[in-house]
Amino acid sequence: MTPEEFRVAGHDLVDWIADLRTRVPDLPVRSSVTPGQVSAALAGPPPDWPAEFASVLADLDRVIVPGITQVQHPGYYAWFPANASLASVLGDFASSGLGALGITWQSAPALTEVEELVTDWLRQLCGLSVTWHGAIHDSASSACLVALLAARERATNLSETRGGLQAESAPLVVYASTQAHSSIPKAVLLAGFGRDNLRLIDVDPVTFSMDANALRQAMTADVADGRRPAAVVATIGTTGTTAIDPLSEIVDVAAEFDAWVHVDAAMAGSAMLLPECRWMFDGVEGADSLGWNPHKWMGTILDCSLLYVRDTAHLVRVMSTNPSYLQSAVDGEVTQYKDWGLPLGRRFRALKIWFHLRIDGAEAIRARLRRDIENAQWLRAQIESASGWQLIAPVNLQTVCVLHVPTRLVGVDGTEPDSAAVDAYTLRWVESVNATGRALITPSQVAGRWIVRVSIGAEPTERADVEQLWALMQKMVERT
Ligand SMILES: Cc1ncc(COP(=O)(O)O)c(C=O)c1O
């Protein structure tokens, strides 16, 4: 493709994206394709000869659009907000167009320095102190793995330079709450700690926040058994119910055992942009690392996950490699992001944050986050005053966890309803909401029973959409 051909096709593609975003509200939220349908629709031999760009675009419409769940839809309330602001889409496009190779500062000085700039802008916007330095990763899962590798190496005084964990005299232990995201146990396993050395700490039964006393007891018991507490992962905004672990207390407990504290705020980190929400992060200045995803609620297109650390010198000691072909005269003067994480090559992801912040501005993002919090509070109030409906967890941010128990399933004389029957009923009415194509909500298990998560925060979702969702939920429970 020549630059002139690209110009023509690129304009068509931008028009196509703008048209798609305009018509997303008319599409069903949930993709209804069956397994294998997409691959069958595109099947054929590998292309030996060029196709018309128009036929490629036609396949996007015919196969790809129906083959994705429309997370940019105003009726999208599933999993978590996965916003892809158009300003950041332009940044992603510019990044691809530049075709920069980020392997060292020298290979693309601007790639490194824009990443330093935007991670520091977001640090400032989040009210974090100057002691934090950030890098962009693909996901919170990778960021947590990097944090736990750094924790492991701090606890062992760089065991990687000797016999590694296998030569350590005492097992190292990692702690997180029972509500921590599945990526945390995964990172613990991949970092070599072993499942036997992961402690899932109990949570408060009402708030679902980690019990800091139980944490202290677990750490004390491990020390008594000859194990060494190495790290605690605190979650601000758990996936299930947006619970907020008591970070200040956790930081204090961890300090007693000299354990690393990683804060996983993958979804809720965006709330740091709002000064009124910063209390949720009280204690963060005592933590060692903090991960959050602008690619969730804030709306910088996937993939865009931030990992902030304080001791960058330690991180670099753990992660650095220095093959001769990557060396240059400025080493030592510049940031080499290859030494801040796992991959050598990085994309120019910083551009999508740079575009997002420059084109939209932080104030518009803050206004949208506040709108979502208000909408969640509106829905909470409806649920609190509606018969048969229960809130399952505090509505800390934009996620509302609900249960509906119809009168016929409530036990006689006020005895507990049959939980298996309520579970089956919940899954049925959620499916009937989702099958309409007008909204998508997620059933999820909390404390062993099926509940429903309504995760408000898609970029186009306004109060009228939440009102329509509430009406639809009420209608579907009546019919179920
Ligand atoms: C609290 C929390 N941590 C971690 C993750 C994993 O995020 P990622 O997909 O960026 O790995 C999620 C995803 O929903 C999450 O909610």
The ligand as a Gaussian input file, in Angstrom:
#p B3LYP/6-31G(d) Opt

LIG

0 1
 C       -9.530000      -5.317000      40.405000
 C       -8.987000      -5.872000      39.109000
 N       -7.696000      -6.221000      39.051000
 C       -7.160000      -6.714000      37.921000
 C       -7.916000      -6.859000      36.784000
 C       -7.262000      -7.415000      35.543000
 O       -7.122000      -6.394000      34.606000
 P       -6.376000      -6.637000      33.220000
 O       -7.406000      -7.152000      32.278000
 O       -5.856000      -5.297000      32.825000
 O       -5.284000      -7.628000      33.434000
 C       -9.270000      -6.514000      36.799000
 C      -10.111000      -6.694000      35.605000
 O      -11.294000      -6.583000      35.612000
 C       -9.819000      -5.995000      37.995000
 O      -11.118000      -5.660000      38.078000

